């Protein structure tokens, strides 16, 4: 089973001066879930009327919160789909 957040989307392991990977300085980068939500958010802001519908359905008055909620819902659905074996 994979990690709930999809694991690291863009991990970074710098090379030491010797050319070997320096694991001590590894940074995980953003999670795959965060990356997917960000990609979904890019599409949502191009169609604000859809976000207005989400705001109305969820009784939310903050456009940014509605967009973030919807973006993470899409990201969670994409991560769940990855778990389904063909």
Rosetta constraint file for C-alpha pairs under 8 A:
AtomPair CA 1 CA 83 HARMONIC 7.75 0.50
AtomPair CA 2 CA 6 HARMONIC 6.52 0.50
AtomPair CA 2 CA 7 HARMONIC 7.59 0.50
AtomPair CA 2 CA 83 HARMONIC 7.83 0.50
AtomPair CA 3 CA 7 HARMONIC 5.57 0.50
AtomPair CA 4 CA 79 HARMONIC 7.93 0.50
AtomPair CA 5 CA 31 HARMONIC 6.04 0.50
AtomPair CA 5 CA 32 HARMONIC 6.22 0.50
AtomPair CA 5 CA 33 HARMONIC 5.06 0.50
AtomPair CA 5 CA 34 HARMONIC 7.85 0.50
AtomPair CA 5 CA 79 HARMONIC 7.72 0.50
AtomPair CA 6 CA 31 HARMONIC 6.44 0.50
AtomPair CA 6 CA 32 HARMONIC 4.99 0.50
AtomPair CA 6 CA 33 HARMONIC 5.87 0.50
AtomPair CA 6 CA 79 HARMONIC 6.57 0.50
AtomPair CA 7 CA 31 HARMONIC 5.48 0.50
AtomPair CA 7 CA 32 HARMONIC 5.82 0.50
AtomPair CA 7 CA 33 HARMONIC 7.93 0.50
AtomPair CA 8 CA 28 HARMONIC 5.66 0.50
AtomPair CA 8 CA 29 HARMONIC 6.01 0.50
AtomPair CA 8 CA 30 HARMONIC 5.86 0.50
AtomPair CA 8 CA 31 HARMONIC 4.48 0.50
AtomPair CA 8 CA 32 HARMONIC 5.61 0.50
AtomPair CA 9 CA 28 HARMONIC 7.98 0.50
AtomPair CA 9 CA 29 HARMONIC 6.55 0.50
AtomPair CA 9 CA 30 HARMONIC 5.78 0.50
AtomPair CA 9 CA 31 HARMONIC 5.19 0.50
AtomPair CA 9 CA 32 HARMONIC 4.45 0.50
AtomPair CA 9 CA 35 HARMONIC 6.87 0.50
AtomPair CA 10 CA 28 HARMONIC 6.89 0.50
AtomPair CA 10 CA 29 HARMONIC 5.10 0.50
AtomPair CA 10 CA 30 HARMONIC 6.37 0.50
AtomPair CA 10 CA 31 HARMONIC 7.72 0.50
AtomPair CA 11 CA 26 HARMONIC 7.46 0.50
AtomPair CA 11 CA 27 HARMONIC 5.96 0.50
AtomPair CA 11 CA 28 HARMONIC 4.36 0.50
AtomPair CA 11 CA 29 HARMONIC 4.80 0.50
AtomPair CA 11 CA 30 HARMONIC 7.66 0.50
AtomPair CA 12 CA 26 HARMONIC 5.73 0.50
AtomPair CA 12 CA 27 HARMONIC 5.32 0.50
AtomPair CA 12 CA 28 HARMONIC 6.29 0.50
AtomPair CA 12 CA 29 HARMONIC 6.68 0.50
AtomPair CA 13 CA 21 HARMONIC 6.36 0.50
AtomPair CA 13 CA 22 HARMONIC 6.39 0.50
AtomPair CA 13 CA 23 HARMONIC 6.25 0.50
AtomPair CA 13 CA 25 HARMONIC 6.50 0.50
AtomPair CA 13 CA 26 HARMONIC 4.49 0.50
AtomPair CA 13 CA 27 HARMONIC 6.60 0.50
AtomPair CA 14 CA 21 HARMONIC 6.06 0.50
AtomPair CA 14 CA 22 HARMONIC 5.85 0.50
AtomPair CA 14 CA 23 HARMONIC 7.75 0.50
AtomPair CA 14 CA 25 HARMONIC 6.75 0.50
AtomPair CA 14 CA 26 HARMONIC 6.82 0.50
AtomPair CA 15 CA 19 HARMONIC 5.45 0.50
AtomPair CA 15 CA 20 HARMONIC 5.46 0.50
AtomPair CA 15 CA 21 HARMONIC 4.42 0.50
AtomPair CA 15 CA 22 HARMONIC 5.47 0.50
AtomPair CA 16 CA 20 HARMONIC 5.50 0.50
AtomPair CA 16 CA 21 HARMONIC 5.93 0.50
AtomPair CA 16 CA 22 HARMONIC 5.37 0.50
AtomPair CA 22 CA 26 HARMONIC 7.06 0.50
AtomPair CA 30 CA 34 HARMONIC 6.35 0.50
AtomPair CA 30 CA 35 HARMONIC 6.78 0.50
AtomPair CA 31 CA 35 HARMONIC 6.37 0.50
AtomPair CA 32 CA 36 HARMONIC 6.09 0.50
AtomPair CA 33 CA 37 HARMONIC 6.14 0.50
AtomPair CA 33 CA 72 HARMONIC 7.48 0.50
AtomPair CA 33 CA 75 HARMONIC 5.61 0.50
AtomPair CA 33 CA 76 HARMONIC 6.92 0.50
AtomPair CA 33 CA 79 HARMONIC 7.24 0.50
AtomPair CA 34 CA 38 HARMONIC 6.13 0.50
AtomPair CA 34 CA 72 HARMONIC 7.67 0.50
AtomPair CA 34 CA 75 HARMONIC 7.58 0.50
AtomPair CA 35 CA 39 HARMONIC 6.24 0.50
AtomPair CA 36 CA 40 HARMONIC 6.19 0.50
AtomPair CA 36 CA 71 HARMONIC 7.92 0.50
AtomPair CA 36 CA 72 HARMONIC 7.85 0.50
AtomPair CA 36 CA 74 HARMONIC 7.81 0.50
AtomPair CA 36 CA 75 HARMONIC 5.14 0.50
AtomPair CA 36 CA 78 HARMONIC 7.91 0.50
AtomPair CA 37 CA 41 HARMONIC 6.02 0.50
AtomPair CA 37 CA 68 HARMONIC 7.72 0.50
AtomPair CA 37 CA 71 HARMONIC 4.64 0.50
AtomPair CA 37 CA 72 HARMONIC 5.01 0.50
AtomPair CA 37 CA 73 HARMONIC 7.93 0.50
AtomPair CA 37 CA 74 HARMONIC 6.73 0.50
AtomPair CA 37 CA 75 HARMONIC 5.01 0.50
AtomPair CA 38 CA 42 HARMONIC 6.41 0.50
AtomPair CA 38 CA 71 HARMONIC 6.96 0.50
AtomPair CA 39 CA 43 HARMONIC 7.04 0.50
AtomPair CA 40 CA 44 HARMONIC 6.45 0.50
AtomPair CA 40 CA 71 HARMONIC 5.38 0.50
AtomPair CA 40 CA 74 HARMONIC 6.92 0.50
AtomPair CA 40 CA 75 HARMONIC 7.46 0.50
AtomPair CA 41 CA 45 HARMONIC 6.31 0.50
AtomPair CA 41 CA 67 HARMONIC 6.69 0.50
AtomPair CA 41 CA 68 HARMONIC 7.12 0.50
AtomPair CA 41 CA 71 HARMONIC 5.33 0.50
AtomPair CA 42 CA 46 HARMONIC 7.05 0.50
AtomPair CA 43 CA 47 HARMONIC 7.12 0.50
AtomPair CA 44 CA 48 HARMONIC 6.54 0.50
AtomPair CA 44 CA 50 HARMONIC 7.40 0.50
AtomPair CA 44 CA 51 HARMONIC 6.95 0.50
AtomPair CA 44 CA 67 HARMONIC 6.99 0.50
AtomPair CA 44 CA 71 HARMONIC 7.87 0.50
AtomPair CA 45 CA 51 HARMONIC 7.91 0.50
AtomPair CA 45 CA 67 HARMONIC 7.80 0.50
AtomPair CA 47 CA 51 HARMONIC 7.19 0.50
AtomPair CA 48 CA 52 HARMONIC 6.28 0.50
AtomPair CA 49 CA 53 HARMONIC 6.50 0.50
AtomPair CA 50 CA 54 HARMONIC 6.53 0.50
AtomPair CA 51 CA 55 HARMONIC 6.13 0.50
AtomPair CA 51 CA 63 HARMONIC 7.00 0.50
AtomPair CA 51 CA 66 HARMONIC 6.66 0.50
AtomPair CA 51 CA 67 HARMONIC 6.26 0.50
AtomPair CA 52 CA 56 HARMONIC 6.20 0.50
AtomPair CA 52 CA 63 HARMONIC 7.27 0.50
AtomPair CA 53 CA 57 HARMONIC 6.13 0.50
AtomPair CA 54 CA 58 HARMONIC 6.03 0.50
AtomPair CA 54 CA 60 HARMONIC 7.92 0.50
AtomPair CA 54 CA 66 HARMONIC 6.46 0.50
AtomPair CA 54 CA 70 HARMONIC 7.71 0.50
AtomPair CA 55 CA 59 HARMONIC 5.71 0.50
AtomPair CA 55 CA 60 HARMONIC 4.68 0.50
AtomPair CA 55 CA 61 HARMONIC 6.17 0.50
AtomPair CA 55 CA 62 HARMONIC 7.32 0.50
AtomPair CA 55 CA 63 HARMONIC 6.83 0.50
AtomPair CA 55 CA 66 HARMONIC 5.66 0.50
AtomPair CA 56 CA 60 HARMONIC 6.42 0.50
AtomPair CA 56 CA 61 HARMONIC 7.81 0.50
AtomPair CA 60 CA 65 HARMONIC 7.73 0.50
AtomPair CA 60 CA 66 HARMONIC 6.59 0.50
AtomPair CA 61 CA 66 HARMONIC 7.98 0.50
AtomPair CA 62 CA 66 HARMONIC 6.26 0.50
AtomPair CA 63 CA 67 HARMONIC 6.12 0.50
AtomPair CA 64 CA 68 HARMONIC 6.17 0.50
AtomPair CA 65 CA 69 HARMONIC 6.05 0.50
AtomPair CA 66 CA 70 HARMONIC 6.17 0.50
AtomPair CA 67 CA 71 HARMONIC 6.01 0.50
AtomPair CA 68 CA 72 HARMONIC 6.21 0.50
AtomPair CA 69 CA 73 HARMONIC 6.23 0.50
AtomPair CA 70 CA 74 HARMONIC 6.32 0.50
AtomPair CA 71 CA 75 HARMONIC 6.28 0.50
AtomPair CA 72 CA 76 HARMONIC 5.97 0.50
AtomPair CA 73 CA 77 HARMONIC 6.22 0.50
AtomPair CA 74 CA 78 HARMONIC 6.21 0.50
AtomPair CA 75 CA 79 HARMONIC 6.21 0.50
AtomPair CA 76 CA 80 HARMONIC 6.10 0.50
AtomPair CA 77 CA 81 HARMONIC 6.13 0.50
AtomPair CA 78 CA 82 HARMONIC 6.42 0.50
AtomPair CA 79 CA 83 HARMONIC 6.87 0.50
AtomPair CA 80 CA 84 HARMONIC 7.08 0.50
